[in-house]
Amino acid sequence: MLTHLNEQNLPRMVDVGDKNITRRIAVASGEIKMSGQAYDAIKSNTGKKGPVLQTAVIAAVMGAKKTSDLIPMCHPLPITSVNIDVEDLPNLPGFKIIATVITDGKTGVEMEALTSVSVGLLTIYDMIKAIDKSMQISNIALESKSGGKSGDYRRKDA
């Protein structure tokens, strides 16, 4: 039986009450590919909606904090840290967002890290779509996680 289904096969939020509080860390990443014109507008800070990357970082932090409001079976977590890195990918051209989310809790922060990356990338798209509607968001993945009963995980091709 799947853990998010009850005996009547109806959705439920898993009870994590008996789990131990441990330090949980999750790292996720994703990329956005765009035209050279859109990339140059972001780099030169000439987009009409303001500073794209700075806004995307703030949105990514907010995404981590709001995950339980967006993903039905996610527990609200006391997040202790969200760190967002943005890498230039001039040969793509585009950008990579890496989110590291930490909590001391009874369940992991993988969904918070993945949501953080997704919201950050969507914010880049939103802020520069007037220049390039053909942008592609891709490669959103959990890179690593630590803590909890299932132990550590590191993506093999990371």
KAMO-V710433 format. One record per backbone hydrogen bond with DSSP energy under -1.0 kcal/mol. NH is the residue of the N-H (numbers start at 0). CO is the residue of the C=O. E is the energy in kcal/mol with one decimal. If there is no record, write none. Layout:
nh: {NH,NH}
co: {CO,CO}
e: {E,E}
This chain:
nh: {4,5,8,11,18,21,23,24,25,26,27,28,29,30,31,32,33,38,39,40,41,42,43,45,49,54,55,56,57,58,59,60,61,62,63,64,65,68,69,70,73,78,79,80,82,84,86,88,91,93,94,95,96,97,98,99,100,101,102,104,112,113,114,115,116,117,118,119,120,121,122,123,124,125,126,127,128,130,131,135,137,140,142,143,144,145,150,152,154,157}
co: {1,9,5,3,15,104,102,145,100,143,98,140,96,137,94,135,92,34,35,36,37,38,39,40,46,50,51,52,53,54,55,56,57,58,59,60,61,65,66,66,70,76,101,101,99,97,95,93,88,88,31,86,29,84,27,82,25,80,23,21,108,109,110,111,112,113,114,115,116,117,118,119,120,121,122,123,124,127,127,32,30,28,26,26,152,24,147,144,142,154}
e: {-1.5,-2.8,-2.2,-1.9,-1.6,-2.6,-3.4,-1.8,-2.3,-2.7,-2.2,-2.2,-1.6,-2.9,-2.4,-2.9,-2.8,-2.5,-2.7,-2.0,-2.0,-2.6,-2.5,-2.3,-1.3,-2.0,-2.5,-2.1,-1.9,-2.6,-2.4,-2.1,-2.3,-2.6,-1.9,-1.9,-1.7,-1.4,-1.4,-2.8,-1.9,-1.7,-2.5,-1.6,-2.6,-2.8,-3.0,-2.7,-1.6,-1.1,-1.8,-2.3,-2.5,-2.7,-2.6,-2.6,-2.7,-2.5,-2.2,-2.0,-2.1,-2.5,-2.6,-2.3,-2.1,-2.2,-2.8,-2.3,-2.5,-2.5,-1.9,-1.8,-2.3,-2.8,-2.4,-1.3,-1.1,-1.7,-1.6,-2.2,-2.5,-2.5,-2.9,-1.7,-2.2,-2.5,-1.1,-2.7,-3.1,-1.4}
